[in-house]
Amino acid sequence: MEIPAVYYDGQTARRYPISLVIEQGVVSLYGPDFERHERVIDIEVPEHFGAGARVLRFADGAYCEVADHAALNTALAASGYRAGALERWQRSGSIAIAALVGVVVISVLAYYVGLPAAADVVARKVPMPFVASLSRGALAALDGSSLNASTLDAERRAALVRGYSALKLGDNQAVPRIEFRSSPALGANAFALPDGTVVLLDELVAIAGSDDEIYAVLAHEQGHVHYRHSLRRLLQGSVVATAMTAWLGDVSSMLVLLPTVLLETRYSRRFETEADDYAAGQLRARGLSPGLLADALEHLTAQRHGGPDIPDYLSSHPATAERIKNLRAAAE
Ligand SMILES: [Zn+2]
């Protein structure tokens, strides 16, 4: 997405009309005879609630005015800007309250305006501390029902955590966490909580051909986190309840719904494709082949045909053959 903006070099009064693009945590400015790229974390992005242009400041004194707040916020939210935002939420109670009220207003509007599109917008505005407490609560609820303790030994778990952490998969590096569990009922499965924590089941570890295959599956799950798929489904399912919950600051009613959403992750084909594409990009950027995810899917298919008829990773992931084909093509 290109956002129109005006750039000033900080030395002269010259005005450069430019296009601003934020991708993978990098802000790029493009003018007719000008180009500049900086990491988002190296730029000062002030909070802004008024109507005036928002000013992004560079370390060397240059700055950039952006009038389209909505587009800028969307682009920032999709980049690595969240960690910084989290710190501010925690510091400022009033900002958090304003955000929660905003969620209520937006949620109510969404109810009337068209759910899937609105849920997408709202999901990006749910404050991170709320997402985090929702995630913790959902895991606790699942621990009391579908999930058992992992039987992997400590050394094996530590090795998987080391390998996974080293790859830095996903957006939110503040939580590169794996929760190890087992579940005969769920079978070979992994899923991500909305805060980026991944729940990895022993059954999936057992059938994966290599640790890299496991990481490829976790990269796919991080794709669902990146696009906030579970939050979007949750919001679509309960816009009003969600708004009230956010407003009252009580996560209990959403907690009833989230475990269901996580377990019967019948995501749409579009969501799966988005998560696969995200995983392929992440794997390639780390020198791994997107084919690893195809390998994992094939191992899951083989296990499914030979094993008992239990709900597994694949039953929740439609059109597997087509996904394998696309991932193999991406690996070439
Ligand atoms: Zn998926």
py3Dmol code that shows the C-alpha trace and the ligand (Angstrom):
import py3Dmol

protein = """\
ATOM      1  CA  MET A   1       0.000   0.000   0.000  1.00  0.00           C
ATOM      2  CA  GLU A   2       1.389   3.386  -1.025  1.00  0.00           C
ATOM      3  CA  ILE A   3       0.582   6.295   1.264  1.00  0.00           C
ATOM      4  CA  PRO A   4       0.990   9.849  -0.087  1.00  0.00           C
ATOM      5  CA  ALA A   5       3.252  11.974   2.127  1.00  0.00           C
ATOM      6  CA  VAL A   6       5.498  15.026   2.083  1.00  0.00           C
ATOM      7  CA  TYR A   7       9.190  14.714   2.918  1.00  0.00           C
ATOM      8  CA  TYR A   8      11.515  17.469   4.233  1.00  0.00           C
ATOM      9  CA  ASP A   9      15.259  16.870   4.416  1.00  0.00           C
ATOM     10  CA  GLY A  10      15.635  18.934   7.603  1.00  0.00           C
ATOM     11  CA  GLN A  11      18.271  21.186   5.954  1.00  0.00           C
ATOM     12  CA  THR A  12      16.278  23.132   3.375  1.00  0.00           C
ATOM     13  CA  ALA A  13      12.667  24.200   3.092  1.00  0.00           C
ATOM     14  CA  ARG A  14      12.199  22.119  -0.009  1.00  0.00           C
ATOM     15  CA  ARG A  15       9.051  20.036  -0.063  1.00  0.00           C
ATOM     16  CA  TYR A  16       9.262  16.562  -1.613  1.00  0.00           C
ATOM     17  CA  PRO A  17       5.880  14.975  -2.430  1.00  0.00           C
ATOM     18  CA  ILE A  18       6.559  11.251  -2.064  1.00  0.00           C
ATOM     19  CA  SER A  19       4.921   7.854  -1.647  1.00  0.00           C
ATOM     20  CA  LEU A  20       5.467   6.037   1.617  1.00  0.00           C
ATOM     21  CA  VAL A  21       5.461   2.237   1.851  1.00  0.00           C
ATOM     22  CA  ILE A  22       5.903   0.184   5.033  1.00  0.00           C
ATOM     23  CA  GLU A  23       6.858  -3.443   4.555  1.00  0.00           C
ATOM     24  CA  GLN A  24       8.574  -5.993   6.793  1.00  0.00           C
ATOM     25  CA  GLY A  25       9.385  -3.337   9.360  1.00  0.00           C
ATOM     26  CA  VAL A  26      11.007  -1.018   6.810  1.00  0.00           C
ATOM     27  CA  VAL A  27       9.711   2.407   5.856  1.00  0.00           C
ATOM     28  CA  SER A  28      10.469   3.266   2.214  1.00  0.00           C
ATOM     29  CA  LEU A  29      10.004   6.717   0.695  1.00  0.00           C
ATOM     30  CA  TYR A  30       9.802   7.067  -3.074  1.00  0.00           C
ATOM     31  CA  GLY A  31       9.919  10.386  -4.929  1.00  0.00           C
ATOM     32  CA  PRO A  32      10.529  11.223  -8.588  1.00  0.00           C
ATOM     33  CA  ASP A  33      14.294  11.494  -8.031  1.00  0.00           C
ATOM     34  CA  PHE A  34      14.546  10.368  -4.452  1.00  0.00           C
ATOM     35  CA  GLU A  35      14.469   7.181  -2.425  1.00  0.00           C
ATOM     36  CA  ARG A  36      15.031   6.477   1.250  1.00  0.00           C
ATOM     37  CA  HIS A  37      14.687   3.324   3.394  1.00  0.00           C
ATOM     38  CA  GLU A  38      14.742   3.163   7.197  1.00  0.00           C
ATOM     39  CA  ARG A  39      13.710   0.591   9.755  1.00  0.00           C
ATOM     40  CA  VAL A  40      10.485   1.498  11.547  1.00  0.00           C
ATOM     41  CA  ILE A  41      12.199   1.165  14.925  1.00  0.00           C
ATOM     42  CA  ASP A  42      14.736   3.852  13.889  1.00  0.00           C
ATOM     43  CA  ILE A  43      12.001   6.386  13.243  1.00  0.00           C
ATOM     44  CA  GLU A  44      10.150   8.437  15.816  1.00  0.00           C
ATOM     45  CA  VAL A  45       6.429   7.915  15.311  1.00  0.00           C
ATOM     46  CA  PRO A  46       4.497  10.182  17.686  1.00  0.00           C
ATOM     47  CA  GLU A  47       1.076   9.314  19.046  1.00  0.00           C
ATOM     48  CA  HIS A  48      -1.494  11.468  17.418  1.00  0.00           C
ATOM     49  CA  PHE A  49      -5.157  11.962  18.140  1.00  0.00           C
ATOM     50  CA  GLY A  50      -5.808  15.300  16.438  1.00  0.00           C
ATOM     51  CA  ALA A  51      -6.746  16.078  12.878  1.00  0.00           C
ATOM     52  CA  GLY A  52      -3.400  17.499  11.670  1.00  0.00           C
ATOM     53  CA  ALA A  53      -0.762  15.654   9.686  1.00  0.00           C
ATOM     54  CA  ARG A  54       1.304  13.074  11.557  1.00  0.00           C
ATOM     55  CA  VAL A  55       5.042  13.731  11.498  1.00  0.00           C
ATOM     56  CA  LEU A  56       7.534  10.853  11.267  1.00  0.00           C
ATOM     57  CA  ARG A  57      11.009  12.009  12.378  1.00  0.00           C
ATOM     58  CA  PHE A  58      14.277  10.508  11.159  1.00  0.00           C
ATOM     59  CA  ALA A  59      17.461  10.395  13.228  1.00  0.00           C
ATOM     60  CA  ASP A  60      19.235  12.922  10.950  1.00  0.00           C
ATOM     61  CA  GLY A  61      16.582  15.620  11.370  1.00  0.00           C
ATOM     62  CA  ALA A  62      14.628  14.852   8.210  1.00  0.00           C
ATOM     63  CA  TYR A  63      10.909  14.378   8.634  1.00  0.00           C
ATOM     64  CA  CYS A  64       7.854  13.305   6.764  1.00  0.00           C
ATOM     65  CA  GLU A  65       4.251  14.485   7.043  1.00  0.00           C
ATOM     66  CA  VAL A  66       1.432  11.995   6.533  1.00  0.00           C
ATOM     67  CA  ALA A  67      -2.184  13.164   6.365  1.00  0.00           C
ATOM     68  CA  ASP A  68      -3.837   9.754   5.932  1.00  0.00           C
ATOM     69  CA  HIS A  69      -3.919   8.534   9.553  1.00  0.00           C
ATOM     70  CA  ALA A  70      -5.938   5.409   8.859  1.00  0.00           C
ATOM     71  CA  ALA A  71      -3.607   4.184   6.120  1.00  0.00           C
ATOM     72  CA  LEU A  72      -0.517   4.951   8.218  1.00  0.00           C
ATOM     73  CA  ASN A  73      -1.929   3.159  11.271  1.00  0.00           C
ATOM     74  CA  THR A  74      -2.830   0.115   9.204  1.00  0.00           C
ATOM     75  CA  ALA A  75       0.627   0.008   7.630  1.00  0.00           C
ATOM     76  CA  LEU A  76       2.354   0.478  11.004  1.00  0.00           C
ATOM     77  CA  ALA A  77       0.231  -2.182  12.655  1.00  0.00           C
ATOM     78  CA  ALA A  78       1.153  -4.625   9.896  1.00  0.00           C
ATOM     79  CA  SER A  79       4.872  -3.898  10.407  1.00  0.00           C
ATOM     80  CA  GLY A  80       7.140  -4.459  13.399  1.00  0.00           C
ATOM     81  CA  TYR A  81       5.701  -1.437  15.183  1.00  0.00           C
ATOM     82  CA  ARG A  82       3.639  -3.441  17.672  1.00  0.00           C
ATOM     83  CA  ALA A  83       6.334  -4.059  20.255  1.00  0.00           C
ATOM     84  CA  GLY A  84       6.769  -0.320  20.744  1.00  0.00           C
ATOM     85  CA  ALA A  85       3.020   0.150  20.908  1.00  0.00           C
ATOM     86  CA  LEU A  86       2.762  -2.515  23.597  1.00  0.00           C
ATOM     87  CA  GLU A  87       5.110  -0.583  25.848  1.00  0.00           C
ATOM     88  CA  ARG A  88       3.033   2.532  25.446  1.00  0.00           C
ATOM     89  CA  TRP A  89      -0.216   0.696  26.194  1.00  0.00           C
ATOM     90  CA  GLN A  90       1.293  -0.568  29.399  1.00  0.00           C
ATOM     91  CA  ARG A  91       2.556   2.846  30.427  1.00  0.00           C
ATOM     92  CA  SER A  92      -0.553   4.768  29.653  1.00  0.00           C
ATOM     93  CA  GLY A  93      -3.839   3.707  31.181  1.00  0.00           C
ATOM     94  CA  SER A  94      -5.702   6.535  29.503  1.00  0.00           C
ATOM     95  CA  ILE A  95      -4.555   5.476  26.037  1.00  0.00           C
ATOM     96  CA  ALA A  96      -5.672   1.930  26.796  1.00  0.00           C
ATOM     97  CA  ILE A  97      -9.077   3.131  27.944  1.00  0.00           C
ATOM     98  CA  ALA A  98      -9.405   5.336  24.856  1.00  0.00           C
ATOM     99  CA  ALA A  99      -8.514   2.314  22.725  1.00  0.00           C
ATOM    100  CA  LEU A 100     -11.061   0.119  24.468  1.00  0.00           C
ATOM    101  CA  VAL A 101     -13.768   2.734  23.981  1.00  0.00           C
ATOM    102  CA  GLY A 102     -12.617   2.925  20.364  1.00  0.00           C
ATOM    103  CA  VAL A 103     -12.991  -0.836  20.057  1.00  0.00           C
ATOM    104  CA  VAL A 104     -16.541  -0.562  21.378  1.00  0.00           C
ATOM    105  CA  VAL A 105     -17.482   2.193  18.943  1.00  0.00           C
ATOM    106  CA  ILE A 106     -15.834   0.441  16.031  1.00  0.00           C
ATOM    107  CA  SER A 107     -17.369  -2.894  17.009  1.00  0.00           C
ATOM    108  CA  VAL A 108     -20.864  -1.456  17.114  1.00  0.00           C
ATOM    109  CA  LEU A 109     -20.313   0.212  13.742  1.00  0.00           C
ATOM    110  CA  ALA A 110     -18.975  -3.060  12.400  1.00  0.00           C
ATOM    111  CA  TYR A 111     -22.128  -4.826  13.462  1.00  0.00           C
ATOM    112  CA  TYR A 112     -24.109  -2.589  11.145  1.00  0.00           C
ATOM    113  CA  VAL A 113     -21.597  -2.046   8.363  1.00  0.00           C
ATOM    114  CA  GLY A 114     -20.524  -5.518   7.318  1.00  0.00           C
ATOM    115  CA  LEU A 115     -18.873  -8.066   9.530  1.00  0.00           C
ATOM    116  CA  PRO A 116     -15.899  -9.678   7.798  1.00  0.00           C
ATOM    117  CA  ALA A 117     -14.346  -6.422   6.615  1.00  0.00           C
ATOM    118  CA  ALA A 118     -15.058  -4.705   9.902  1.00  0.00           C
ATOM    119  CA  ALA A 119     -13.680  -7.593  11.942  1.00  0.00           C
ATOM    120  CA  ASP A 120     -10.454  -7.241  10.003  1.00  0.00           C
ATOM    121  CA  VAL A 121     -10.176  -3.583  10.991  1.00  0.00           C
ATOM    122  CA  VAL A 122     -11.181  -4.134  14.603  1.00  0.00           C
ATOM    123  CA  ALA A 123      -8.814  -7.069  15.048  1.00  0.00           C
ATOM    124  CA  ARG A 124      -5.904  -4.773  14.257  1.00  0.00           C
ATOM    125  CA  LYS A 125      -7.022  -2.298  16.894  1.00  0.00           C
ATOM    126  CA  VAL A 126      -7.477  -4.678  19.802  1.00  0.00           C
ATOM    127  CA  PRO A 127      -4.806  -3.596  22.314  1.00  0.00           C
ATOM    128  CA  MET A 128      -1.960  -6.062  22.835  1.00  0.00           C
ATOM    129  CA  PRO A 129      -2.381  -6.430  26.627  1.00  0.00           C
ATOM    130  CA  PHE A 130      -5.971  -7.473  25.968  1.00  0.00           C
ATOM    131  CA  VAL A 131      -4.818  -9.946  23.309  1.00  0.00           C
ATOM    132  CA  ALA A 132      -2.238 -11.302  25.770  1.00  0.00           C
ATOM    133  CA  SER A 133      -4.683 -11.855  28.623  1.00  0.00           C
ATOM    134  CA  LEU A 134      -7.183 -13.389  26.214  1.00  0.00           C
ATOM    135  CA  SER A 135      -4.467 -15.793  25.026  1.00  0.00           C
ATOM    136  CA  ARG A 136      -3.406 -16.778  28.543  1.00  0.00           C
ATOM    137  CA  GLY A 137      -7.019 -17.391  29.528  1.00  0.00           C
ATOM    138  CA  ALA A 138      -7.725 -19.494  26.445  1.00  0.00           C
ATOM    139  CA  LEU A 139      -4.694 -21.688  27.106  1.00  0.00           C
ATOM    140  CA  ALA A 140      -5.780 -22.169  30.723  1.00  0.00           C
ATOM    141  CA  ALA A 141      -9.266 -23.163  29.539  1.00  0.00           C
ATOM    142  CA  LEU A 142      -7.792 -25.658  27.041  1.00  0.00           C
ATOM    143  CA  ASP A 143      -5.483 -27.066  29.721  1.00  0.00           C
ATOM    144  CA  GLY A 144      -8.575 -27.819  31.746  1.00  0.00           C
ATOM    145  CA  SER A 145     -10.226 -29.673  28.869  1.00  0.00           C
ATOM    146  CA  SER A 146      -8.534 -30.823  25.637  1.00  0.00           C
ATOM    147  CA  LEU A 147      -4.809 -30.569  26.420  1.00  0.00           C
ATOM    148  CA  ASN A 148      -2.546 -32.811  28.504  1.00  0.00           C
ATOM    149  CA  ALA A 149       1.009 -32.242  29.692  1.00  0.00           C
ATOM    150  CA  SER A 150       3.713 -32.965  27.115  1.00  0.00           C
ATOM    151  CA  THR A 151       5.700 -36.164  27.532  1.00  0.00           C
ATOM    152  CA  LEU A 152       8.709 -34.850  25.587  1.00  0.00           C
ATOM    153  CA  ASP A 153      11.798 -34.805  27.777  1.00  0.00           C
ATOM    154  CA  ALA A 154      13.254 -31.489  28.877  1.00  0.00           C
ATOM    155  CA  GLU A 155      16.262 -31.791  26.560  1.00  0.00           C
ATOM    156  CA  ARG A 156      14.106 -32.315  23.472  1.00  0.00           C
ATOM    157  CA  ARG A 157      11.879 -29.390  24.412  1.00  0.00           C
ATOM    158  CA  ALA A 158      14.883 -27.143  25.015  1.00  0.00           C
ATOM    159  CA  ALA A 159      16.339 -28.063  21.613  1.00  0.00           C
ATOM    160  CA  LEU A 160      13.072 -27.176  19.853  1.00  0.00           C
ATOM    161  CA  VAL A 161      12.828 -23.876  21.740  1.00  0.00           C
ATOM    162  CA  ARG A 162      16.439 -23.039  20.829  1.00  0.00           C
ATOM    163  CA  GLY A 163      15.929 -23.821  17.157  1.00  0.00           C
ATOM    164  CA  TYR A 164      12.651 -21.959  16.994  1.00  0.00           C
ATOM    165  CA  SER A 165      13.941 -18.894  18.863  1.00  0.00           C
ATOM    166  CA  ALA A 166      17.014 -18.709  16.643  1.00  0.00           C
ATOM    167  CA  LEU A 167      14.802 -18.475  13.551  1.00  0.00           C
ATOM    168  CA  LYS A 168      12.815 -15.556  14.976  1.00  0.00           C
ATOM    169  CA  LEU A 169       9.661 -16.577  13.125  1.00  0.00           C
ATOM    170  CA  GLY A 170       6.605 -14.363  13.430  1.00  0.00           C
ATOM    171  CA  ASP A 171       6.186 -10.649  14.070  1.00  0.00           C
ATOM    172  CA  ASN A 172       6.172 -10.429  17.812  1.00  0.00           C
ATOM    173  CA  GLN A 173       9.676 -11.232  18.976  1.00  0.00           C
ATOM    174  CA  ALA A 174       8.653 -10.369  22.529  1.00  0.00           C
ATOM    175  CA  VAL A 175       6.909 -13.760  22.699  1.00  0.00           C
ATOM    176  CA  PRO A 176       8.834 -16.390  20.697  1.00  0.00           C
ATOM    177  CA  ARG A 177       7.225 -18.907  23.047  1.00  0.00           C
ATOM    178  CA  ILE A 178       6.350 -22.555  22.590  1.00  0.00           C
ATOM    179  CA  GLU A 179       3.887 -24.233  24.960  1.00  0.00           C
ATOM    180  CA  PHE A 180       4.372 -28.010  24.793  1.00  0.00           C
ATOM    181  CA  ARG A 181       1.290 -30.175  25.252  1.00  0.00           C
ATOM    182  CA  SER A 182      -0.096 -33.494  24.095  1.00  0.00           C
ATOM    183  CA  SER A 183      -3.622 -34.419  23.086  1.00  0.00           C
ATOM    184  CA  PRO A 184      -4.765 -37.786  21.775  1.00  0.00           C
ATOM    185  CA  ALA A 185      -8.077 -36.114  20.921  1.00  0.00           C
ATOM    186  CA  LEU A 186      -6.499 -33.424  18.730  1.00  0.00           C
ATOM    187  CA  GLY A 187      -3.780 -35.615  17.197  1.00  0.00           C
ATOM    188  CA  ALA A 188      -0.910 -34.179  15.176  1.00  0.00           C
ATOM    189  CA  ASN A 189      -1.590 -30.493  15.588  1.00  0.00           C
ATOM    190  CA  ALA A 190      -0.185 -27.101  16.389  1.00  0.00           C
ATOM    191  CA  PHE A 191      -1.950 -23.806  16.776  1.00  0.00           C
ATOM    192  CA  ALA A 192      -1.086 -20.274  17.697  1.00  0.00           C
ATOM    193  CA  LEU A 193      -2.698 -18.128  20.344  1.00  0.00           C
ATOM    194  CA  PRO A 194      -3.527 -14.588  19.201  1.00  0.00           C
ATOM    195  CA  ASP A 195      -0.487 -13.182  21.058  1.00  0.00           C
ATOM    196  CA  GLY A 196       1.909 -15.307  18.970  1.00  0.00           C
ATOM    197  CA  THR A 197       2.533 -18.063  21.524  1.00  0.00           C
ATOM    198  CA  VAL A 198       2.398 -21.404  19.721  1.00  0.00           C
ATOM    199  CA  VAL A 199       0.985 -24.587  21.238  1.00  0.00           C
ATOM    200  CA  LEU A 200       2.873 -27.592  19.850  1.00  0.00           C
ATOM    201  CA  LEU A 201       1.495 -31.084  20.427  1.00  0.00           C
ATOM    202  CA  ASP A 202       3.746 -34.123  20.951  1.00  0.00           C
ATOM    203  CA  GLU A 203       1.774 -35.927  18.244  1.00  0.00           C
ATOM    204  CA  LEU A 204       2.984 -33.441  15.612  1.00  0.00           C
ATOM    205  CA  VAL A 205       6.589 -33.617  16.854  1.00  0.00           C
ATOM    206  CA  ALA A 206       6.398 -37.408  16.556  1.00  0.00           C
ATOM    207  CA  ILE A 207       5.412 -37.509  12.887  1.00  0.00           C
ATOM    208  CA  ALA A 208       7.429 -34.547  11.557  1.00  0.00           C
ATOM    209  CA  GLY A 209      10.345 -35.569   9.330  1.00  0.00           C
ATOM    210  CA  SER A 210      12.687 -32.993  10.873  1.00  0.00           C
ATOM    211  CA  ASP A 211      12.729 -30.076  13.293  1.00  0.00           C
ATOM    212  CA  ASP A 212      12.751 -27.690  10.325  1.00  0.00           C
ATOM    213  CA  GLU A 213       9.410 -29.171   9.247  1.00  0.00           C
ATOM    214  CA  ILE A 214       8.045 -28.379  12.706  1.00  0.00           C
ATOM    215  CA  TYR A 215       9.307 -24.800  12.416  1.00  0.00           C
ATOM    216  CA  ALA A 216       7.669 -24.556   8.977  1.00  0.00           C
ATOM    217  CA  VAL A 217       4.322 -25.507  10.534  1.00  0.00           C
ATOM    218  CA  LEU A 218       4.895 -22.955  13.297  1.00  0.00           C
ATOM    219  CA  ALA A 219       5.722 -20.321  10.643  1.00  0.00           C
ATOM    220  CA  HIS A 220       2.348 -21.096   9.059  1.00  0.00           C
ATOM    221  CA  GLU A 221       0.666 -20.643  12.442  1.00  0.00           C
ATOM    222  CA  GLN A 222       2.502 -17.321  12.829  1.00  0.00           C
ATOM    223  CA  GLY A 223       0.913 -16.363   9.511  1.00  0.00           C
ATOM    224  CA  HIS A 224      -2.487 -16.772  11.174  1.00  0.00           C
ATOM    225  CA  VAL A 225      -1.244 -14.559  14.023  1.00  0.00           C
ATOM    226  CA  HIS A 226       0.161 -11.964  11.612  1.00  0.00           C
ATOM    227  CA  TYR A 227      -3.206 -11.599   9.894  1.00  0.00           C
ATOM    228  CA  ARG A 228      -5.043 -11.968  13.219  1.00  0.00           C
ATOM    229  CA  HIS A 229      -7.220 -14.700  11.754  1.00  0.00           C
ATOM    230  CA  SER A 230      -8.431 -16.151  15.053  1.00  0.00           C
ATOM    231  CA  LEU A 231      -9.290 -12.698  16.400  1.00  0.00           C
ATOM    232  CA  ARG A 232     -11.140 -11.888  13.199  1.00  0.00           C
ATOM    233  CA  ARG A 233     -13.194 -15.079  13.425  1.00  0.00           C
ATOM    234  CA  LEU A 234     -13.810 -14.408  17.092  1.00  0.00           C
ATOM    235  CA  LEU A 235     -14.958 -10.860  16.351  1.00  0.00           C
ATOM    236  CA  GLN A 236     -17.155 -11.935  13.477  1.00  0.00           C
ATOM    237  CA  GLY A 237     -18.774 -14.478  15.747  1.00  0.00           C
ATOM    238  CA  SER A 238     -19.514 -12.087  18.549  1.00  0.00           C
ATOM    239  CA  VAL A 239     -19.118  -8.456  17.683  1.00  0.00           C
ATOM    240  CA  VAL A 240     -21.429  -7.096  20.329  1.00  0.00           C
ATOM    241  CA  ALA A 241     -20.289  -9.452  23.062  1.00  0.00           C
ATOM    242  CA  THR A 242     -16.719  -8.606  22.187  1.00  0.00           C
ATOM    243  CA  ALA A 243     -17.360  -4.897  22.313  1.00  0.00           C
ATOM    244  CA  MET A 244     -19.046  -5.139  25.684  1.00  0.00           C
ATOM    245  CA  THR A 245     -16.265  -7.353  26.953  1.00  0.00           C
ATOM    246  CA  ALA A 246     -13.581  -4.969  25.806  1.00  0.00           C
ATOM    247  CA  TRP A 247     -15.446  -2.064  27.304  1.00  0.00           C
ATOM    248  CA  LEU A 248     -15.969  -3.742  30.648  1.00  0.00           C
ATOM    249  CA  GLY A 249     -12.403  -5.055  30.639  1.00  0.00           C
ATOM    250  CA  ASP A 250     -13.654  -8.538  31.421  1.00  0.00           C
ATOM    251  CA  VAL A 251     -12.302 -11.238  29.151  1.00  0.00           C
ATOM    252  CA  SER A 252     -14.416 -14.075  30.529  1.00  0.00           C
ATOM    253  CA  SER A 253     -17.107 -14.040  27.858  1.00  0.00           C
ATOM    254  CA  MET A 254     -14.520 -14.056  25.069  1.00  0.00           C
ATOM    255  CA  LEU A 255     -12.725 -16.854  26.879  1.00  0.00           C
ATOM    256  CA  VAL A 256     -15.726 -19.061  26.392  1.00  0.00           C
ATOM    257  CA  LEU A 257     -15.483 -18.579  22.630  1.00  0.00           C
ATOM    258  CA  LEU A 258     -11.765 -18.444  21.903  1.00  0.00           C
ATOM    259  CA  PRO A 259     -10.883 -22.082  22.729  1.00  0.00           C
ATOM    260  CA  THR A 260     -13.613 -23.190  20.329  1.00  0.00           C
ATOM    261  CA  VAL A 261     -12.284 -20.918  17.621  1.00  0.00           C
ATOM    262  CA  LEU A 262      -8.727 -22.198  18.151  1.00  0.00           C
ATOM    263  CA  LEU A 263      -9.657 -25.874  18.130  1.00  0.00           C
ATOM    264  CA  GLU A 264     -12.043 -25.986  15.232  1.00  0.00           C
ATOM    265  CA  THR A 265      -9.815 -23.804  13.118  1.00  0.00           C
ATOM    266  CA  ARG A 266     -11.736 -24.276   9.915  1.00  0.00           C
ATOM    267  CA  TYR A 267     -10.161 -21.241   8.441  1.00  0.00           C
ATOM    268  CA  SER A 268     -11.262 -20.244   4.981  1.00  0.00           C
ATOM    269  CA  ARG A 269      -9.098 -21.194   2.043  1.00  0.00           C
ATOM    270  CA  ARG A 270      -8.088 -17.544   1.742  1.00  0.00           C
ATOM    271  CA  PHE A 271      -6.815 -17.480   5.337  1.00  0.00           C
ATOM    272  CA  GLU A 272      -4.838 -20.684   4.735  1.00  0.00           C
ATOM    273  CA  THR A 273      -3.311 -19.267   1.571  1.00  0.00           C
ATOM    274  CA  GLU A 274      -2.372 -16.081   3.418  1.00  0.00           C
ATOM    275  CA  ALA A 275      -0.748 -18.079   6.226  1.00  0.00           C
ATOM    276  CA  ASP A 276       1.103 -20.316   3.726  1.00  0.00           C
ATOM    277  CA  ASP A 277       2.403 -17.310   1.785  1.00  0.00           C
ATOM    278  CA  TYR A 278       3.520 -15.677   5.012  1.00  0.00           C
ATOM    279  CA  ALA A 279       5.291 -18.879   6.097  1.00  0.00           C
ATOM    280  CA  ALA A 280       6.967 -19.229   2.683  1.00  0.00           C
ATOM    281  CA  GLY A 281       8.278 -15.651   2.925  1.00  0.00           C
ATOM    282  CA  GLN A 282       9.571 -16.139   6.465  1.00  0.00           C
ATOM    283  CA  LEU A 283      11.233 -19.465   5.648  1.00  0.00           C
ATOM    284  CA  ARG A 284      12.925 -18.080   2.537  1.00  0.00           C
ATOM    285  CA  ALA A 285      14.174 -15.028   4.455  1.00  0.00           C
ATOM    286  CA  ARG A 286      15.864 -17.411   6.906  1.00  0.00           C
ATOM    287  CA  GLY A 287      17.472 -19.588   4.258  1.00  0.00           C
ATOM    288  CA  LEU A 288      14.924 -22.392   4.617  1.00  0.00           C
ATOM    289  CA  SER A 289      12.802 -23.812   1.808  1.00  0.00           C
ATOM    290  CA  PRO A 290       9.019 -23.276   1.692  1.00  0.00           C
ATOM    291  CA  GLY A 291       9.059 -26.933   0.590  1.00  0.00           C
ATOM    292  CA  LEU A 292       9.516 -27.837   4.286  1.00  0.00           C
ATOM    293  CA  LEU A 293       5.904 -26.895   4.930  1.00  0.00           C
ATOM    294  CA  ALA A 294       4.856 -29.036   1.956  1.00  0.00           C
ATOM    295  CA  ASP A 295       6.920 -31.906   3.453  1.00  0.00           C
ATOM    296  CA  ALA A 296       5.158 -31.468   6.785  1.00  0.00           C
ATOM    297  CA  LEU A 297       1.746 -31.471   5.111  1.00  0.00           C
ATOM    298  CA  GLU A 298       2.663 -34.672   3.270  1.00  0.00           C
ATOM    299  CA  HIS A 299       3.737 -36.364   6.496  1.00  0.00           C
ATOM    300  CA  LEU A 300       0.445 -35.318   8.060  1.00  0.00           C
ATOM    301  CA  THR A 301      -1.472 -36.701   5.070  1.00  0.00           C
ATOM    302  CA  ALA A 302       0.360 -40.040   5.273  1.00  0.00           C
ATOM    303  CA  GLN A 303      -0.276 -40.289   8.994  1.00  0.00           C
ATOM    304  CA  ARG A 304      -3.904 -39.512   8.509  1.00  0.00           C
ATOM    305  CA  HIS A 305      -4.435 -42.226   5.930  1.00  0.00           C
ATOM    306  CA  GLY A 306      -2.651 -44.818   8.033  1.00  0.00           C
ATOM    307  CA  GLY A 307      -3.870 -43.770  11.443  1.00  0.00           C
ATOM    308  CA  PRO A 308      -7.104 -43.721  13.362  1.00  0.00           C
ATOM    309  CA  ASP A 309      -9.806 -41.384  12.201  1.00  0.00           C
ATOM    310  CA  ILE A 310      -9.202 -38.553  14.599  1.00  0.00           C
ATOM    311  CA  PRO A 311      -9.507 -34.851  13.930  1.00  0.00           C
ATOM    312  CA  ASP A 312      -6.064 -33.601  13.040  1.00  0.00           C
ATOM    313  CA  TYR A 313      -4.215 -30.681  11.554  1.00  0.00           C
ATOM    314  CA  LEU A 314      -5.452 -31.486   8.062  1.00  0.00           C
ATOM    315  CA  SER A 315      -9.137 -31.742   8.746  1.00  0.00           C
ATOM    316  CA  SER A 316      -8.926 -28.108   9.760  1.00  0.00           C
ATOM    317  CA  HIS A 317      -6.846 -27.196   6.728  1.00  0.00           C
ATOM    318  CA  PRO A 318      -8.742 -27.543   3.467  1.00  0.00           C
ATOM    319  CA  ALA A 319      -7.447 -28.310  -0.010  1.00  0.00           C
ATOM    320  CA  THR A 320      -4.166 -29.788   1.199  1.00  0.00           C
ATOM    321  CA  ALA A 321      -3.052 -31.105  -2.181  1.00  0.00           C
ATOM    322  CA  GLU A 322      -3.402 -27.660  -3.693  1.00  0.00           C
ATOM    323  CA  ARG A 323      -1.480 -26.067  -0.821  1.00  0.00           C
ATOM    324  CA  ILE A 324       1.363 -28.596  -1.231  1.00  0.00           C
ATOM    325  CA  LYS A 325       1.501 -27.807  -4.952  1.00  0.00           C
ATOM    326  CA  ASN A 326       1.695 -24.048  -4.310  1.00  0.00           C
ATOM    327  CA  LEU A 327       4.393 -24.437  -1.664  1.00  0.00           C
ATOM    328  CA  ARG A 328       6.474 -26.649  -3.971  1.00  0.00           C
ATOM    329  CA  ALA A 329       6.146 -23.985  -6.667  1.00  0.00           C
ATOM    330  CA  ALA A 330       7.232 -21.311  -4.156  1.00  0.00           C
ATOM    331  CA  ALA A 331      10.272 -23.435  -3.273  1.00  0.00           C
ATOM    332  CA  GLU A 332      11.606 -23.397  -6.831  1.00  0.00           C
TER     333      GLU A 332
END
"""
ligand_1 = """\
1
ZN
Zn -3.680 -22.858 8.982
"""
view = py3Dmol.view(width=600, height=400)
view.addModel(protein, "pdb")
view.setStyle({"model": 0}, {"cartoon": {"style": "trace"}})
view.addModel(ligand_1, "xyz")
view.setStyle({"model": 1}, {"stick": {}})
view.zoomTo()
view.show()
